[in-house]
Amino acid sequence: MDENDIDTTARIRLTHVSRTYRMGDSRVFALRDVSLDVKDGEFLAIMGRSGSGKSTLMNVLGCLDYDYDGEYQLDGIRVDGMGPDLLAGIRNRKIGFVFQGFNLLARTTALENVELPLMYDRSGRQSRPRERAMEALARVGLGDRLHHESTQLSGGQQQRVAIARALVNDPSILLADEPTGNLDTRTSLEVMSLFQELGEGGMTIVLVTHEPDLARFAERVVTVRNGLIVSSLGVEDRVKASEVLACEGSSTLPDEASP
């Protein structure tokens, strides 16, 4: 497909997507005929209880799961039916991932962790890997923690390293799966403030969470139940995370104390 033919109104478009698993002689539906559009630059929250299908939906959106029925367009290009190698290239170019568990390499510095995705970029798009990693860490407020190893960083700092790693390839989409599950309330607010800032800069963000208090920072909330999308509602009276932080005594994202 020529780039001029790409539909830019939706970064993500799922059409009648179903995902089933075999359990003995039975088929279990994780997703049932799901159709979903996520607009360019939208901050979307996906909510649902454990087992609702929200994690399977995230895996499909992130091109981690490709064994499903239906159509998936990413930046106007159909990716359903692509093999693992092609999907790996799509992920590396277009998608950044942030997980609850940080997934940082032990005994490795923040800078080395953030450089890691650039080592797998064979397209030649990204030059100056060390400088790019330094810029990404500065962007999340860790410019003075470049050479700290993971074990020398607090939980909040580790999550910021993970976010910098997700941003270093300049993805158009950020997928965050329960990114504050291991963080305290204030640090969770700092992460949400950063996500809102990225969204205001034009990045498309999809947040998976089971916490209504976090979903209020998004622009729209999609609720999943038994593999079905049961609601898709704009967030009324959306909360600005930086304003909540300001009410607690600071409107900035302060550096946490060194361990």
FENHUNOR-V726347 format. One record per backbone hydrogen bond with DSSP energy under -0.5 kcal/mol. CO is the residue of the C=O (numbers start at 1). NH is the residue of the N-H. If there is no record, write none. Layout:
BEGIN
co=CO nh=NH
co=CO nh=NH
END
This chain:
BEGIN
co=2 nh=5
co=3 nh=6
co=6 nh=8
co=9 nh=40
co=11 nh=75
co=12 nh=38
co=13 nh=73
co=14 nh=36
co=15 nh=71
co=17 nh=34
co=18 nh=69
co=19 nh=30
co=19 nh=31
co=21 nh=23
co=21 nh=28
co=23 nh=26
co=26 nh=23
co=28 nh=21
co=28 nh=30
co=31 nh=19
co=31 nh=33
co=34 nh=17
co=36 nh=14
co=38 nh=11
co=38 nh=12
co=39 nh=42
co=42 nh=44
co=42 nh=205
co=43 nh=219
co=43 nh=220
co=44 nh=207
co=45 nh=47
co=45 nh=222
co=46 nh=209
co=47 nh=224
co=49 nh=52
co=52 nh=227
co=53 nh=57
co=54 nh=58
co=55 nh=59
co=56 nh=60
co=57 nh=61
co=58 nh=62
co=59 nh=64
co=59 nh=65
co=60 nh=63
co=66 nh=68
co=69 nh=18
co=71 nh=15
co=72 nh=79
co=72 nh=80
co=73 nh=13
co=73 nh=75
co=74 nh=77
co=77 nh=74
co=79 nh=82
co=83 nh=87
co=84 nh=88
co=85 nh=89
co=86 nh=90
co=87 nh=91
co=88 nh=92
co=89 nh=93
co=90 nh=94
co=91 nh=95
co=94 nh=172
co=94 nh=173
co=96 nh=175
co=98 nh=177
co=99 nh=102
co=101 nh=103
co=105 nh=108
co=108 nh=150
co=109 nh=113
co=110 nh=114
co=111 nh=115
co=112 nh=116
co=115 nh=118
co=115 nh=119
co=116 nh=119
co=116 nh=120
co=117 nh=120
co=118 nh=121
co=120 nh=122
co=125 nh=127
co=128 nh=132
co=129 nh=133
co=130 nh=134
co=131 nh=135
co=132 nh=136
co=133 nh=137
co=134 nh=138
co=135 nh=139
co=136 nh=140
co=137 nh=142
co=138 nh=141
co=142 nh=145
co=145 nh=148
co=146 nh=111
co=148 nh=110
co=149 nh=152
co=150 nh=153
co=152 nh=259
co=154 nh=158
co=155 nh=159
co=156 nh=160
co=157 nh=161
co=158 nh=162
co=159 nh=163
co=160 nh=164
co=161 nh=165
co=162 nh=166
co=163 nh=167
co=164 nh=168
co=167 nh=170
co=172 nh=204
co=173 nh=96
co=174 nh=176
co=174 nh=206
co=175 nh=98
co=175 nh=177
co=176 nh=178
co=176 nh=208
co=177 nh=100
co=178 nh=181
co=180 nh=183
co=184 nh=188
co=185 nh=189
co=186 nh=190
co=187 nh=191
co=188 nh=192
co=189 nh=193
co=190 nh=194
co=191 nh=195
co=192 nh=196
co=193 nh=197
co=194 nh=198
co=195 nh=199
co=196 nh=200
co=197 nh=201
co=198 nh=203
co=199 nh=202
co=203 nh=205
co=204 nh=174
co=205 nh=44
co=205 nh=207
co=206 nh=176
co=206 nh=208
co=207 nh=46
co=207 nh=209
co=208 nh=178
co=209 nh=48
co=210 nh=212
co=211 nh=214
co=211 nh=215
co=212 nh=216
co=214 nh=217
co=215 nh=218
co=216 nh=239
co=219 nh=235
co=220 nh=45
co=221 nh=223
co=221 nh=233
co=222 nh=47
co=223 nh=230
co=223 nh=231
co=225 nh=228
co=227 nh=32
co=228 nh=225
co=228 nh=230
co=231 nh=223
co=233 nh=221
co=234 nh=236
co=235 nh=238
co=239 nh=241
co=240 nh=243
co=240 nh=244
co=241 nh=245
co=242 nh=246
co=243 nh=247
co=244 nh=248
co=245 nh=250
co=246 nh=249
co=252 nh=254
END
